[in-house]
């Protein structure tokens, strides 16, 4: 790498030592592959640290496009389009915001040491393949639910014959609980397949079938890997657990902290540490877990900020986006929880290419409330269009206020 200020490998123990000036010849450049709401908040965090942000998505005026200095429209699953962008931009950091990217290009970049892939190419590839991720978890000895994978309806039926009922069916690549279906009996199998299996052109998309665990609740642990300034070595910090609830396969609310027993908390951190350490790199890992008493089961991991982690915009001293930006640069980490907090999502209920919102003033009148509107140019049923964030003396009060504020708003699609 020609710039000595930057570490060529994201797992290295050296922080970025010099930040250039945006829009100048010495700018430190970040390329976001994906420009949704998570990318938007991450771009804002990078701007605060003086980096120049480039964002690409498949459609114009995506959320992150609205806050970055440079924006592009391209298919980030197409290897040649991604290569062309990287040659043109010459970024220092390449950061996937979603699961489905041309990961083979990321491996090329990493091999050439022409940019830092965040957290690294291997983690990005595994995140795009739930089957490979499950294999990795098994090799690490992580507690998981029984599972199978299917690419045809016949294989799908066979998975239930093997695992029994109930099971959860989900795409091998998915995020924020989208297209997750609980299958209670053989009568539900074909309908579940129709909902979950949505193949892309030329791609045999796999479907995961996981034995349903009679768990108490789900939590997300944010594992943050960066350089410890006291030792100069790579270290991992953990957020307070984040609870969440889905409705209709879509994230409906999240809150922090979600209270675990001391034993469950220790087990959760152990699982989060083992999977994030195995995948390597620097940045935030969102680790999803099922909790049953003192026991925890690994569900999935995202090597980037997490949908449920939006609550940290209100509940932590530094949000997951600030922490991701800091960790990528190898900077000091502070995961302090400053207040119990909650988030409620604002979703569309019909298709429209003309979107507006009502009730913002009323929602902001609820004590300790913030609103983030993503700025997506179109909506459809279940699409997340914004979030309400609240803090309070207790988690229960924060959740109640978030739900009340969200109920005062509406996505007006015409």
HELIX and SHEET records of a PDB file:
HELIX    1   1 UNK A   37  UNK A   48  1                                  12    
HELIX    2   2 UNK A   63  UNK A   67  5                                   5    
HELIX    3   3 UNK A   79  UNK A   89  1                                  11    
HELIX    4   4 UNK A  103  UNK A  112  1                                  10    
HELIX    5   5 UNK A  121  UNK A  127  1                                   7    
HELIX    6   6 UNK A  130  UNK A  139  1                                  10    
HELIX    7   7 UNK A  153  UNK A  163  1                                  11    
HELIX    8   8 UNK A  186  UNK A  188  5                                   3    
HELIX    9   9 UNK A  189  UNK A  196  1                                   8    
HELIX   10  10 UNK A  262  UNK A  279  1                                  18    
HELIX   11  11 UNK A  308  UNK A  311  5                                   4    
HELIX   12  12 UNK A  312  UNK A  315  1                                   4    
HELIX   13  13 UNK A  320  UNK A  328  1                                   9    
HELIX   14  14 UNK A  360  UNK A  364  1                                   5    
HELIX   15  15 UNK A  395  UNK A  407  1                                  13    
SHEET    1   A 5 UNK A  70  UNK A  73  0                                        
SHEET    2   A 5 UNK A  52  UNK A  57  1                                        
SHEET    3   A 5 UNK A  29  UNK A  33  1                                        
SHEET    4   A 5 UNK A  93  UNK A  96  1                                        
SHEET    5   A 5 UNK A 116  UNK A 118  1                                        
SHEET    1   B 4 UNK A 147  UNK A 150  0                                        
SHEET    2   B 4 UNK A 207  UNK A 211 -1                                        
SHEET    3   B 4 UNK A 167  UNK A 171 -1                                        
SHEET    4   B 4 UNK A 181  UNK A 183 -1                                        
SHEET    1   C 7 UNK A 234  UNK A 238  0                                        
SHEET    2   C 7 UNK A 217  UNK A 227 -1                                        
SHEET    3   C 7 UNK A 242  UNK A 247 -1                                        
SHEET    4   C 7 UNK A 250  UNK A 256 -1                                        
SHEET    5   C 7 UNK A 340  UNK A 347 -1                                        
SHEET    6   C 7 UNK A 384  UNK A 392 -1                                        
SHEET    7   C 7 UNK A 369  UNK A 373 -1                                        
SHEET    1   D 4 UNK A 234  UNK A 238  0                                        
SHEET    2   D 4 UNK A 217  UNK A 227 -1                                        
SHEET    3   D 4 UNK A 283  UNK A 292 -1                                        
SHEET    4   D 4 UNK A 295  UNK A 302 -1                                        
SHEET    1   E 2 UNK A 355  UNK A 358  0                                        
SHEET    2   E 2 UNK A 410  UNK A 413 -1                                        
END                                                                             
